[in-house]
Every structure is written in structure tokens, then in C-alpha cells.
């Protein structure tokens, strides 16, 4: 099951998370990022396993969007 965390109104990016569970011997949560892409008529998506913090299953997001961290 996924639980909503927040939605960025400007971009339509929705962020949800899984229930805490174990994956590959580690306990944590999976965070999902999705947004509608009119150009492709489908969703852009990616997810991250926390505590590792590595983005995985990246579809439609640019490398800048995946790896750039906002400052300020």
C-alpha cells in the first residue's frame, strides 16, 4: 500500500511512500515520485529505497531532475 506524502502543485509531482518493510535484508521504506507527462501521454516515475537513498526505476525524469538537489 502507498501513503501520500505531498503533491507539488506547480509541477504535479506526487510523492508517496510504502509501509515500512524489509528488502534485501534491510528495513526501510520505498518513496515513489510520479507526475503526468502530456507529451508522452503517460506517467514519469522513479522511486527510492530509504535508508540507501539511491533513485531507481527512472522513467521520464532527466538526470538533472534525478540528481540535482535544491539549495536555499
Secondary structure, DSSP 4 states (H G I P E B T S, - for coil): -EEEEEEETTTTEEEEEEPSEEETTEEEEEEEEEEEETTTTEEEEEEEEETTTEEEEEES--HHHHH-----
